[in-house]
Amino acid sequence: MKNKKKRNIIHCVGIVLGVLLVLLGGLLLSANLGLIPNFNRIIISWQMLLIVIGILSVFRRHFILGLCLIMVGGFFIIPKFATVFPEMFPCINEHFVSDYWSILLICAGIVIILYWLVSPRRNWHVERETTITFNNGKSYHFKNGKQHREVKSQFSKFHIFSSGDYIVSEPEFKGGEVQVVFGSSEIDLRRTSLLEGDTYLELSAVFGNIVLLIPEDWRIETRMDCIFSGVSDKRLVVNPTNPSRRLVLVGSCVFSGCEIKF
């Protein structure tokens, strides 16, 4: 059932990508033939790239990252539309970005509020207690946490235009997710251990950086989609103490970096 669901998502993303390419190609051809105004400055731009990646992220069910990419790309592409269609955007001038950039902060706040209000609270089949200790010495305790071997658990961190450092001190790490948009996050897993089998950690970064502090004897497999990004393992890797336990990194990085250190 889960594999079928994953295939359906990939199939949907493929169709959306094909439709977007057809539309973009049609617009470029029409502009070159003089049938419509020249859209080259709009279509061939980093802003449009962000919008396309955001749409694909939404269809891959990375809603927060997708919406953030669409908002950022859409905001910075408005001046380009104003140059092509000045009669439609009479109030847009060269100071638009500097005057209205705070709109992005307002939109980011709305997205964060909606995320915590409407995001589903999943009940996984394993109950546990989680303690997360911050660098300032404060500890936060979560009871009846959630664990799922293929997606994520209650360990969930989301940063937009911000950063955070966390130390996971629970006896066993059962997976989770970290999302970063224009920010950074450092997760210290050196005080915990893995469960038998595969434990999944979903990482999603857009114009951000994620640092994982992981023991040298952990087995790690990377299954991340990277666009103008990279994942680097800088540990001095040794033979795993428990070969049957493995940490699997999934998710995506766009104009970002993910570092694995000891």
Residue pairs with C-beta under 8 A, 6 or more apart in sequence:
2 150
9 59
9 60
9 61
12 59
13 56
13 59
13 60
16 55
16 56
16 59
17 56
20 52
20 55
24 43
27 36
27 39
27 43
28 39
28 40
28 43
30 36
31 37
31 38
31 39
31 40
37 84
37 85
38 84
39 84
41 80
41 83
41 84
42 48
42 77
42 80
42 81
42 84
45 77
45 80
47 73
47 74
47 76
47 77
47 80
48 73
48 77
49 73
50 69
50 70
50 72
50 73
51 69
51 70
51 73
51 74
51 77
53 69
53 227
53 254
54 65
54 66
54 67
54 68
54 69
54 70
54 71
54 73
55 66
55 70
56 66
57 63
57 65
57 66
57 69
57 252
58 66
58 67
58 70
59 66
60 66
60 252
62 204
62 251
62 252
64 111
64 115
64 158
64 179
64 181
64 204
65 179
65 181
65 204
65 206
65 252
65 254
67 111
68 108
68 111
68 160
68 181
68 206
69 206
69 254
71 104
71 107
71 108
71 111
72 104
75 97
75 100
75 101
75 103
75 104
76 97
78 89
78 92
78 96
79 92
79 94
79 96
79 97
81 88
81 89
81 92
82 88
82 89
82 92
82 93
82 96
105 161
108 160
108 161
108 181
111 160
112 158
112 160
115 158
122 146
122 148
123 146
124 146
124 147
124 148
124 153
125 147
125 148
126 146
126 147
126 174
127 144
127 145
128 144
128 145
128 147
128 170
128 172
128 174
129 141
129 142
129 143
129 144
129 145
129 170
130 141
130 142
130 143
130 145
130 154
130 155
130 170
131 139
131 140
131 141
131 142
131 169
131 170
132 139
132 140
132 142
132 155
132 166
132 167
132 168
132 169
132 170
133 139
133 140
133 166
133 167
133 169
134 140
134 165
134 166
134 167
135 165
135 167
139 169
142 154
145 153
145 154
145 155
145 174
146 153
146 154
147 153
147 154
147 174
147 175
148 175
148 200
149 175
149 197
149 198
149 199
149 200
150 200
151 175
151 200
151 202
152 175
152 176
152 177
152 200
152 202
153 174
153 175
153 176
154 176
155 168
155 173
155 174
155 175
155 176
155 177
156 176
156 177
156 178
157 164
157 166
157 176
157 177
157 178
157 179
157 185
157 187
158 178
158 179
158 180
159 179
159 180
159 181
159 183
159 184
159 185
159 208
160 180
160 181
160 182
160 183
161 181
161 182
161 183
162 183
163 183
163 184
163 185
164 185
164 186
165 185
165 186
165 188
166 185
166 186
166 187
166 188
167 188
167 191
168 187
168 188
168 189
168 191
168 192
169 191
169 192
170 192
171 192
171 193
172 192
172 193
172 194
172 195
173 189
173 192
173 193
173 194
173 195
173 199
173 247
174 195
174 199
175 199
175 200
175 201
175 202
176 201
176 202
177 201
177 202
177 203
177 204
177 251
178 185
178 187
178 201
178 202
178 203
178 204
178 210
179 204
179 205
180 204
180 205
180 206
180 208
180 209
180 210
180 256
181 205
181 206
181 207
181 208
182 206
182 207
182 208
183 208
184 208
184 209
184 210
184 211
185 208
185 209
185 210
185 211
186 210
186 211
186 212
186 213
187 210
187 211
187 212
187 213
188 213
189 212
189 213
189 214
189 215
189 218
190 213
190 214
190 215
190 262
193 245
194 218
194 242
194 245
194 246
194 247
195 245
196 242
196 244
196 245
197 244
197 245
197 246
198 246
198 247
198 248
199 245
199 246
199 247
199 248
200 248
200 250
201 212
201 247
201 248
201 249
201 250
202 250
202 251
203 210
203 224
203 249
203 250
203 251
203 252
203 253
203 258
204 251
204 252
204 253
205 229
205 251
205 252
205 253
205 254
205 256
205 257
205 258
206 254
206 255
206 256
207 254
207 255
207 256
208 256
209 256
209 257
209 258
209 259
210 253
210 256
210 257
210 258
210 259
211 258
211 259
211 261
212 258
212 259
212 260
212 261
213 261
213 262
214 220
214 235
214 247
214 260
214 261
214 262
215 262
216 235
216 236
216 237
216 238
216 262
217 238
217 239
217 240
217 241
218 240
218 245
218 246
218 247
219 240
219 243
219 245
219 246
219 247
220 233
220 246
220 247
220 248
220 249
220 260
221 246
221 247
221 248
221 249
222 231
222 249
223 248
223 249
223 250
224 231
224 249
224 250
224 251
224 252
224 253
224 258
225 251
225 252
225 253
226 252
226 253
227 252
227 253
227 254
227 255
228 254
228 255
229 253
229 254
229 255
229 256
229 257
229 258
230 253
230 257
230 258
231 249
231 253
231 257
231 258
231 259
231 260
232 257
232 258
232 259
232 260
233 260
234 259
234 260
234 261
234 262
235 260
235 261
235 262
236 262
249 258
